[in-house]
Amino acid sequence: MAGLLNPVRRRTEEGVRWGLISYTVAMFSFVTVYIATSLNIQSLAFIDNREFPCNPPLAGPLGYQDSIRPKVLGIIPNLMFLLNYLLADGLLVSSLFGVTSSQPDISRRLL
């Protein structure tokens, strides 16, 4: 972030790239929510519900994690991971399209 906002390292004709800054903030926010909810689930499973009663193959912490999977607490980490994955792929694809549109003869060099 400091590299994006630092006026010394920025070219004078570009200015602050607010789109890239908001993209970066969104990605870090999604990862932070993913990590926080995953750690909360791990804490609940292995500390509070270590003797969770369930079917024999999934007793204990794994049984608790399997039982909360369809609930909101189990869906949030999966959703945040998916959104961050899509944003990361979108960033890679958009930068690829940006390179080809700024250099029209790149398609001839690739073939």
C-alpha positions in Angstrom: 0.0 0.0 0.0 2.8 2.4 0.8 4.2 1.8 -2.7 0.9 2.7 -4.3 0.4 5.9 -2.2 4.0 7.1 -1.9 4.3 10.2 -4.2 8.1 9.9 -4.5 7.9 6.6 -6.4 4.9 7.5 -8.5 5.1 8.8 -12.0 3.8 12.2 -12.4 1.4 11.4 -15.3 -0.4 8.5 -13.5 -1.5 9.7 -10.1 -3.0 7.5 -7.4 -4.5 4.3 -8.8 -7.6 4.1 -6.6 -9.0 1.1 -8.5 -6.0 -0.9 -7.6 -6.0 0.3 -4.0 -9.6 -0.6 -3.5 -8.9 -4.0 -5.2 -6.0 -4.6 -2.8 -8.1 -3.6 0.3 -10.9 -5.9 -0.8 -8.6 -8.9 -1.2 -6.9 -8.3 2.2 -10.3 -7.9 3.8 -11.6 -11.2 2.4 -8.5 -13.0 3.5 -8.7 -11.5 7.0 -12.3 -12.5 7.4 -11.4 -16.0 6.1 -8.5 -16.5 8.5 -10.5 -15.0 11.5 -13.5 -17.3 11.0 -11.4 -20.3 10.3 -9.4 -19.8 13.5 -12.6 -19.3 15.4 -14.0 -22.6 14.1 -10.8 -24.3 15.0 -10.9 -22.9 18.5 -14.6 -23.9 18.9 -14.0 -27.4 17.6 -10.8 -28.3 19.3 -11.2 -26.5 22.7 -14.9 -26.1 23.4 -16.3 -29.2 21.5 -13.5 -31.7 21.7 -15.9 -34.4 23.0 -18.7 -33.6 20.5 -21.1 -36.6 20.3 -21.7 -37.7 16.8 -21.4 -40.8 14.6 -18.3 -42.9 15.3 -16.3 -41.9 12.2 -16.7 -38.2 12.9 -16.7 -37.8 16.7 -15.0 -35.0 18.4 -13.7 -31.9 16.7 -14.2 -33.2 13.2 -17.8 -34.1 14.0 -18.4 -30.6 15.2 -16.8 -29.0 12.1 -19.0 -31.3 9.9 -22.1 -30.3 11.9 -21.6 -26.6 11.4 -20.6 -26.8 7.8 -24.2 -25.9 6.5 -24.6 -23.1 9.0 -23.5 -19.5 8.6 -20.3 -19.9 10.6 -19.3 -22.7 8.3 -20.3 -21.0 5.0 -18.5 -17.7 5.7 -14.9 -19.0 5.3 -15.8 -20.9 2.1 -17.5 -17.8 0.6 -14.5 -15.5 1.5 -12.0 -18.0 0.0 -14.1 -18.2 -3.2 -14.4 -14.4 -3.5 -10.7 -13.9 -2.9 -9.9 -16.6 -5.5 -12.1 -14.9 -8.0 -10.6 -11.5 -7.4 -7.1 -12.9 -7.7 -8.0 -14.6 -11.0 -9.6 -11.4 -12.2 -6.5 -9.4 -11.4 -4.3 -11.8 -13.4 -6.7 -11.8 -16.4 -7.3 -8.1 -16.4 -3.5 -7.4 -16.4 -3.1 -9.8 -19.3 -5.8 -7.9 -21.3 -4.2 -4.6 -20.3 -0.9 -5.7 -21.8 -2.4 -6.9 -25.1 -4.5 -3.8 -25.5 -1.6 -1.4 -24.9 0.7 -3.3 -27.4 -1.3 -4.1 -30.5 1.4 -6.1 -32.2 1.8 -8.5 -29.3 -0.5 -11.1 -30.9 1.8 -11.4 -33.9 4.8 -11.9 -31.6 3.0 -14.7 -29.7 2.2 -16.6 -32.8 
